[in-house]
Amino acid sequence: MLLMFPIPLGAYDGSPAGEYMAREIVLPDDGATYTLHLPLSEGDTLKSLYILFNLKGKARVSVGGTSALVGDGEVVVGYEGGRWYVSRGKSQRELEGRPPDTTVRLKVVPEGMARLVGETLSVRLEYSGEPIVRVRVGDILDSPKAYAGKRVLLVVSPGGWGCPVGRGTPLPSDLSRSATTLYDPTGCIYGTGRIVAGRFLSPEAHPVYRPGREVVVVVGRVRLAPDGVPYLVPDGQ
């Protein structure tokens, strides 16, 4: 099975809240480390993993061991056949690094001034196991029974106690009154998932009970309350 999703450019470890949503970033002198929590669970097997990004300038790329110098253009950091590598165009270099388990940390350190452009890094992984379906919130709202019990991956923002896009659900009877929502342009859903990439910017950018504009990738399982209202729980619950 194949799964693809983005990582916001500004979502590197410790990035300032104001830079999180930037469409391009100037790499800090000491580099930017992107932490990817694989959306797989026990019983799933990773076959391959690719992380793509667009670089302006030169930078050293590593996944925990050796680094490789790359230049302008699309850079691919991949894991396949038991080995890590980085490629730029027709050039490819093997990297040392531990096999992916639950977390991958990609570090990009500039040589001189360098920028990442294009709004996001792109992740593509191939695996075997229980399907994970990438959906939009509106898909779940349209067909809650079809998604009940399924693992889903969502690219969403925190909605707080409301629904900033105008299409949501009543509070599910299974959840407390303090429950918050996740939203995308198609709707809002109550509950939480396990974070795959990014982070919530509360409280530095907004209170937890108010909407935020930061994008976060989560994986979760769809549940239906007794009244039929769908909501999201972290996988394993």
PEQUI-V666227 format. One record per residue. N is the residue number from 0. RES is the residue in one letter. OMEGA is omega in whole degrees, 0 to 359 (NA if undefined). BURIAL is 1 if it has 9 or more other C-alpha atoms within 8 Angstrom, else 0. Layout:
# PEQUI-V666227
n = (N & N)
res = (RES & RES)
omega = (OMEGA & OMEGA)
burial = (BURIAL & BURIAL)
This chain:
# PEQUI-V666227
n = (0 & 1 & 2 & 3 & 4 & 5 & 6 & 7 & 8 & 9 & 10 & 11 & 12 & 13 & 14 & 15 & 16 & 17 & 18 & 19 & 20 & 21 & 22 & 23 & 24 & 25 & 26 & 27 & 28 & 29 & 30 & 31 & 32 & 33 & 34 & 35 & 36 & 37 & 38 & 39 & 40 & 41 & 42 & 43 & 44 & 45 & 46 & 47 & 48 & 49 & 50 & 51 & 52 & 53 & 54 & 55 & 56 & 57 & 58 & 59 & 60 & 61 & 62 & 63 & 64 & 65 & 66 & 67 & 68 & 69 & 70 & 71 & 72 & 73 & 74 & 75 & 76 & 77 & 78 & 79 & 80 & 81 & 82 & 83 & 84 & 85 & 86 & 87 & 88 & 89 & 90 & 91 & 92 & 93 & 94 & 95 & 96 & 97 & 98 & 99 & 100 & 101 & 102 & 103 & 104 & 105 & 106 & 107 & 108 & 109 & 110 & 111 & 112 & 113 & 114 & 115 & 116 & 117 & 118 & 119 & 120 & 121 & 122 & 123 & 124 & 125 & 126 & 127 & 128 & 129 & 130 & 131 & 132 & 133 & 134 & 135 & 136 & 137 & 138 & 139 & 140 & 141 & 142 & 143 & 144 & 145 & 146 & 147 & 148 & 149 & 150 & 151 & 152 & 153 & 154 & 155 & 156 & 157 & 158 & 159 & 160 & 161 & 162 & 163 & 164 & 165 & 166 & 167 & 168 & 169 & 170 & 171 & 172 & 173 & 174 & 175 & 176 & 177 & 178 & 179 & 180 & 181 & 182 & 183 & 184 & 185 & 186 & 187 & 188 & 189 & 190 & 191 & 192 & 193 & 194 & 195 & 196 & 197 & 198 & 199 & 200 & 201 & 202 & 203 & 204 & 205 & 206 & 207 & 208 & 209 & 210 & 211 & 212 & 213 & 214 & 215 & 216 & 217 & 218 & 219 & 220 & 221 & 222 & 223 & 224 & 225 & 226 & 227 & 228 & 229 & 230 & 231 & 232 & 233 & 234 & 235 & 236)
res = (M & L & L & M & F & P & I & P & L & G & A & Y & D & G & S & P & A & G & E & Y & M & A & R & E & I & V & L & P & D & D & G & A & T & Y & T & L & H & L & P & L & S & E & G & D & T & L & K & S & L & Y & I & L & F & N & L & K & G & K & A & R & V & S & V & G & G & T & S & A & L & V & G & D & G & E & V & V & V & G & Y & E & G & G & R & W & Y & V & S & R & G & K & S & Q & R & E & L & E & G & R & P & P & D & T & T & V & R & L & K & V & V & P & E & G & M & A & R & L & V & G & E & T & L & S & V & R & L & E & Y & S & G & E & P & I & V & R & V & R & V & G & D & I & L & D & S & P & K & A & Y & A & G & K & R & V & L & L & V & V & S & P & G & G & W & G & C & P & V & G & R & G & T & P & L & P & S & D & L & S & R & S & A & T & T & L & Y & D & P & T & G & C & I & Y & G & T & G & R & I & V & A & G & R & F & L & S & P & E & A & H & P & V & Y & R & P & G & R & E & V & V & V & V & V & G & R & V & R & L & A & P & D & G & V & P & Y & L & V & P & D & G & Q)
omega = (185 & 179 & 180 & 179 & 181 & 165 & 179 & 181 & 184 & 185 & 175 & 186 & 176 & 181 & 177 & 181 & 182 & 181 & 187 & 185 & 182 & 178 & 172 & 180 & 169 & 183 & 176 & 182 & 181 & 174 & 177 & 178 & 178 & 180 & 180 & 175 & 185 & 184 & 184 & 179 & 177 & 183 & 175 & 179 & 177 & 177 & 179 & 181 & 178 & 175 & 184 & 173 & 181 & 186 & 170 & 186 & 179 & 179 & 174 & 185 & 178 & 175 & 175 & 179 & 180 & 177 & 177 & 179 & 178 & 182 & 184 & 172 & 180 & 180 & 178 & 171 & 187 & 172 & 183 & 178 & 177 & 181 & 173 & 174 & 172 & 181 & 176 & 185 & 180 & 181 & 179 & 179 & 179 & 179 & 171 & 179 & 180 & 174 & 180 & 172 & 176 & 185 & 175 & 177 & 179 & 180 & 179 & 184 & 184 & 168 & 191 & 179 & 178 & 182 & 167 & 184 & 174 & 176 & 184 & 159 & 180 & 180 & 176 & 177 & 177 & 185 & 171 & 182 & 180 & 181 & 168 & 185 & 174 & 184 & 169 & 182 & 181 & 177 & 180 & 180 & 180 & 186 & 185 & 181 & 180 & 182 & 183 & 179 & 184 & 172 & 181 & 173 & 183 & 172 & 195 & 174 & 180 & 182 & 182 & 182 & 182 & 178 & 186 & 182 & 170 & 177 & 182 & 180 & 168 & 176 & 179 & 183 & 178 & 189 & 179 & 182 & 179 & 181 & 179 & 183 & 168 & 182 & 166 & 184 & 184 & 179 & 182 & 176 & 177 & 174 & 182 & 174 & 176 & 183 & 176 & 181 & 180 & 179 & 174 & 186 & 174 & 11 & 187 & 181 & 181 & 175 & 184 & 183 & 178 & 181 & 172 & 181 & 181 & 179 & 181 & 177 & 181 & 172 & 182 & 179 & 182 & 174 & 174 & 174 & 179 & 178 & 175 & 181 & 180 & 173 & 187 & 174 & 174 & 180 & 182 & 178 & NA)
burial = (0 & 0 & 1 & 1 & 1 & 1 & 1 & 1 & 1 & 1 & 1 & 1 & 0 & 0 & 1 & 0 & 0 & 0 & 1 & 1 & 1 & 1 & 1 & 1 & 1 & 0 & 1 & 0 & 0 & 0 & 1 & 1 & 1 & 1 & 1 & 1 & 1 & 1 & 0 & 0 & 0 & 0 & 0 & 1 & 0 & 1 & 1 & 1 & 1 & 1 & 1 & 1 & 1 & 1 & 1 & 1 & 1 & 1 & 1 & 1 & 1 & 1 & 1 & 1 & 1 & 1 & 1 & 1 & 0 & 1 & 1 & 1 & 1 & 1 & 1 & 1 & 1 & 1 & 1 & 1 & 0 & 0 & 1 & 1 & 1 & 1 & 1 & 1 & 0 & 0 & 0 & 1 & 0 & 0 & 1 & 1 & 1 & 0 & 0 & 0 & 0 & 0 & 1 & 1 & 1 & 1 & 1 & 1 & 1 & 1 & 1 & 0 & 1 & 1 & 1 & 1 & 1 & 1 & 1 & 1 & 1 & 1 & 1 & 1 & 1 & 1 & 1 & 1 & 0 & 0 & 0 & 1 & 1 & 1 & 1 & 1 & 1 & 1 & 0 & 1 & 1 & 0 & 0 & 1 & 0 & 0 & 1 & 1 & 0 & 1 & 1 & 1 & 1 & 1 & 1 & 1 & 1 & 1 & 1 & 1 & 1 & 1 & 1 & 0 & 1 & 0 & 0 & 1 & 1 & 0 & 1 & 1 & 0 & 0 & 0 & 0 & 0 & 0 & 1 & 1 & 1 & 1 & 1 & 1 & 0 & 1 & 1 & 1 & 1 & 1 & 1 & 1 & 1 & 1 & 1 & 1 & 1 & 1 & 1 & 0 & 1 & 0 & 0 & 0 & 0 & 1 & 0 & 0 & 1 & 1 & 1 & 1 & 0 & 1 & 1 & 1 & 1 & 1 & 1 & 1 & 1 & 1 & 1 & 1 & 1 & 0 & 0 & 0 & 1 & 1 & 1 & 1 & 1 & 1 & 1 & 0 & 0)
